[in-house]
Amino acid sequence: MDHALNHDTPRLLVIGELNVDLIVQLQGDVRFGQHEQLVDSTVVTMGSSSAITACGAAALGIATSLVTVYGDDVFGHYVIGELQRLGVDTTFARVDATRPTGSSVHLARPDRDRAILTAMGSIGAVTATDVPPLDGFAHLHVGSYFLQEALWSDAPALFARARAAGLSTSVDGNFDPALDWDRGIRSVLAHADIFFGNEQEVAGITGLAGVDEGISALLDLMPQGAIVVFKRGADGALAVTRSERVEAPTPSLPGDVVDTVGAGDSLAAGFLTARLRGAGIAEALNLAVECGTASTRAAGGTAAQLRA
C-alpha cells in the first residue's frame, strides 16, 4: 500500500492534548523566599503540541480536525474559542466537567532556555474511543505522545488501523516528564510513517547518544519509506529515510526571536502540510523550518504562524 501523502482533498486528523500556556518572560532565575520579582511580560495563549500543530496546518489551508479533551472552565472555553478562531474543526473535542483544563507555565529566560510547569488536568484524557471514523481523512498525527496517558494502550492498534484504512501517520514524542521514554512508543513507531523529534527525544527513546545512530535505530523500528524529521532548533532540521538525508538550515526572516514555544510543533505542521499537498521531502522540510522559524517571532505557539 502506498502511504505517500497525495490525496486529492487531504484532511488532517490530529489527536492529543489541549491546554493553555502562560508564558512569563524573565530576566534571570526565579528567587524564592517570599521575594517579589518584576518580569517583562506574561502572555496567555493557546498551548499544547497537538493543538499548535493543528493550528499551524489550518493556517496553511489544510482542513484540520482536533480530537481532544478539555475542562468546563475559563481556560477550556478560551482554548476552544481560539481553535475555532484559528480555523481548526473542534467537532471531536470533548468536554470533561470532572477535571480542569490542563495548563503549562513557561518561565522563559533571555538565553531562550525555559522551565515548563505543567498541571495535567485534562491533558492525557483523550482515548481511542474519542477518535471518529477515519473515512475521509488522509493523515493521522499524534502530538506529545508521552503525555497521552489514556491513549498509550490503544495507540499501536489505532495507528495500525489508520494505515490499513489508507491513511499515513505521524507521531511527535516531545519530552517525557517521567524520563521513561517508553509507554509503548516503539510499538507505535512500527506503524508510523513520520517521527518528529529532537536530540534529547531521539536519545531517550533509543538509548543511543549519537544522533546518526539514534535516527537509524528509529528507522529500523518504522515501516518501509518512513521518515525521521530531526529538529535542531536554531540550526534547522534534518529529514532522514533509509536511503535519503536532507538538511534545511534556518531561513533569515524579518524580526527578532521572541520565544521558541511551539516552534517544533509549527515545524511539524509545515512538513505535514507540504507532504499532504504532494511535496517531496526537501520541499517539505524547507517549509517546515520556515514555519518553525516564523513562529518564534511572537510569544506563544500560534501568534506568528505562517498563513496561506
ChimeraX attribute file (.defattr): number of C-alpha atoms within 10 A of each C-alpha:
attribute: neighborCount
match mode: 1-to-1
recipient: residues
	/A:1	7
	/A:2	10
	/A:3	18
	/A:4	19
	/A:5	21
	/A:6	16
	/A:7	17
	/A:8	10
	/A:9	12
	/A:10	20
	/A:11	22
	/A:12	25
	/A:13	25
	/A:14	25
	/A:15	30
	/A:16	27
	/A:17	29
	/A:18	35
	/A:19	32
	/A:20	20
	/A:21	25
	/A:22	21
	/A:23	23
	/A:24	19
	/A:25	22
	/A:26	20
	/A:27	14
	/A:28	13
	/A:29	11
	/A:30	11
	/A:31	9
	/A:32	8
	/A:33	5
	/A:34	6
	/A:35	7
	/A:36	9
	/A:37	12
	/A:38	8
	/A:39	11
	/A:40	8
	/A:41	10
	/A:42	15
	/A:43	14
	/A:44	15
	/A:45	19
	/A:46	27
	/A:47	25
	/A:48	24
	/A:49	28
	/A:50	30
	/A:51	31
	/A:52	28
	/A:53	30
	/A:54	33
	/A:55	31
	/A:56	35
	/A:57	34
	/A:58	24
	/A:59	22
	/A:60	17
	/A:61	13
	/A:62	24
	/A:63	19
	/A:64	23
	/A:65	26
	/A:66	27
	/A:67	25
	/A:68	27
	/A:69	27
	/A:70	28
	/A:71	22
	/A:72	15
	/A:73	14
	/A:74	10
	/A:75	22
	/A:76	23
	/A:77	14
	/A:78	15
	/A:79	21
	/A:80	21
	/A:81	14
	/A:82	16
	/A:83	21
	/A:84	13
	/A:85	11
	/A:86	16
	/A:87	19
	/A:88	23
	/A:89	20
	/A:90	16
	/A:91	12
	/A:92	16
	/A:93	20
	/A:94	16
	/A:95	19
	/A:96	17
	/A:97	12
	/A:98	11
	/A:99	17
	/A:100	21
	/A:101	27
	/A:102	24
	/A:103	24
	/A:104	18
	/A:105	20
	/A:106	22
	/A:107	20
	/A:108	22
	/A:109	17
	/A:110	12
	/A:111	10
	/A:112	13
	/A:113	11
	/A:114	20
	/A:115	11
	/A:116	14
	/A:117	13
	/A:118	16
	/A:119	14
	/A:120	18
	/A:121	19
	/A:122	24
	/A:123	27
	/A:124	22
	/A:125	22
	/A:126	23
	/A:127	20
	/A:128	16
	/A:129	10
	/A:130	16
	/A:131	17
	/A:132	11
	/A:133	9
	/A:134	15
	/A:135	11
	/A:136	15
	/A:137	21
	/A:138	25
	/A:139	27
	/A:140	23
	/A:141	25
	/A:142	25
	/A:143	26
	/A:144	21
	/A:145	28
	/A:146	23
	/A:147	22
	/A:148	22
	/A:149	14
	/A:150	14
	/A:151	23
	/A:152	19
	/A:153	15
	/A:154	14
	/A:155	23
	/A:156	20
	/A:157	14
	/A:158	18
	/A:159	26
	/A:160	18
	/A:161	14
	/A:162	22
	/A:163	21
	/A:164	13
	/A:165	15
	/A:166	18
	/A:167	26
	/A:168	25
	/A:169	28
	/A:170	25
	/A:171	26
	/A:172	23
	/A:173	23
	/A:174	21
	/A:175	17
	/A:176	18
	/A:177	10
	/A:178	9
	/A:179	11
	/A:180	10
	/A:181	22
	/A:182	16
	/A:183	18
	/A:184	15
	/A:185	19
	/A:186	17
	/A:187	17
	/A:188	23
	/A:189	25
	/A:190	19
	/A:191	27
	/A:192	29
	/A:193	25
	/A:194	27
	/A:195	25
	/A:196	23
	/A:197	24
	/A:198	21
	/A:199	16
	/A:200	15
	/A:201	21
	/A:202	27
	/A:203	18
	/A:204	18
	/A:205	20
	/A:206	18
	/A:207	14
	/A:208	15
	/A:209	13
	/A:210	13
	/A:211	15
	/A:212	12
	/A:213	15
	/A:214	20
	/A:215	25
	/A:216	17
	/A:217	16
	/A:218	20
	/A:219	24
	/A:220	14
	/A:221	16
	/A:222	22
	/A:223	14
	/A:224	15
	/A:225	14
	/A:226	25
	/A:227	25
	/A:228	24
	/A:229	27
	/A:230	22
	/A:231	23
	/A:232	17
	/A:233	17
	/A:234	13
	/A:235	13
	/A:236	21
	/A:237	25
	/A:238	22
	/A:239	23
	/A:240	21
	/A:241	18
	/A:242	14
	/A:243	6
	/A:244	9
	/A:245	14
	/A:246	15
	/A:247	18
	/A:248	20
	/A:249	16
	/A:250	20
	/A:251	17
	/A:252	9
	/A:253	11
	/A:254	8
	/A:255	10
	/A:256	10
	/A:257	15
	/A:258	16
	/A:259	23
	/A:260	23
	/A:261	26
	/A:262	26
	/A:263	29
	/A:264	31
	/A:265	31
	/A:266	34
	/A:267	33
	/A:268	36
	/A:269	28
	/A:270	28
	/A:271	30
	/A:272	28
	/A:273	27
	/A:274	24
	/A:275	20
	/A:276	23
	/A:277	16
	/A:278	17
	/A:279	18
	/A:280	13
	/A:281	21
	/A:282	17
	/A:283	15
	/A:284	24
	/A:285	28
	/A:286	23
	/A:287	23
	/A:288	30
	/A:289	31
	/A:290	25
	/A:291	29
	/A:292	34
	/A:293	26
	/A:294	28
	/A:295	29
	/A:296	25
	/A:297	21
	/A:298	18
	/A:299	24
	/A:300	26
	/A:301	31
	/A:302	28
	/A:303	16
	/A:304	18
	/A:305	30
	/A:306	19
	/A:307	11
	/A:308	9
